[in-house]
Amino acid sequence: MTEPTRYSTPPIELPLNLDREPDPAPGCAGCAELVAVRDRARAVGDWTSVSDYNVFMRRHPEGH
């Protein structure tokens, strides 16, 4: 059995993700629509949706 820590430990530092937003694939209608929806979300300050659409862009479709 281990003893509990009796002193304060330093905080855990998480990396800051400063990746660029993904660019749409040229000529892909799906990518163009994702960019349009992402831009509308940004315009109203919906940063959660902006992040979600960036993920969709990175995964749309696999192999772009």
C-alpha positions in Angstrom: 0.0 0.0 0.0 1.3 3.5 -0.8 1.3 6.5 1.4 -0.8 9.4 0.4 1.1 12.5 -0.9 1.5 15.0 1.9 2.8 17.9 -0.1 1.3 19.8 -3.0 2.4 18.7 -6.4 3.0 21.0 -9.3 0.1 21.5 -11.7 -0.1 19.4 -14.8 0.6 21.5 -18.0 -1.4 20.5 -21.0 -0.1 21.4 -24.5 -1.8 24.3 -26.2 -3.1 23.2 -29.6 -2.3 26.0 -32.1 -3.0 24.0 -35.3 -4.3 25.9 -38.3 -7.8 25.2 -39.4 -8.0 22.6 -42.1 -8.4 23.9 -45.7 -11.2 22.5 -47.9 -10.2 20.1 -50.7 -10.4 21.9 -54.1 -13.6 21.1 -55.9 -15.2 19.2 -53.1 -18.8 20.3 -52.4 -18.9 18.6 -49.0 -15.8 20.5 -47.9 -17.3 23.8 -49.2 -20.5 23.2 -47.2 -18.5 22.4 -44.0 -16.6 25.6 -44.4 -19.8 27.6 -44.9 -21.4 26.2 -41.8 -18.1 26.7 -39.8 -18.1 30.3 -40.9 -21.7 30.9 -39.8 -20.9 29.3 -36.4 -18.0 31.6 -36.0 -20.1 34.7 -37.0 -22.4 34.0 -34.0 -19.6 33.1 -31.6 -20.4 29.4 -31.4 -16.9 28.3 -30.9 -17.9 24.7 -29.9 -19.4 24.2 -33.4 -16.4 25.9 -35.0 -14.2 23.3 -33.3 -16.6 20.5 -34.3 -16.6 21.5 -38.0 -12.8 21.6 -37.9 -12.8 18.0 -36.8 -15.4 17.1 -39.5 -13.1 18.8 -42.1 -10.1 16.8 -41.0 -12.1 13.6 -41.2 -14.1 14.3 -44.4 -13.8 11.9 -46.2 -10.8 9.9 -45.1 -8.2 10.1 -47.8 -8.9 13.6 -49.2 
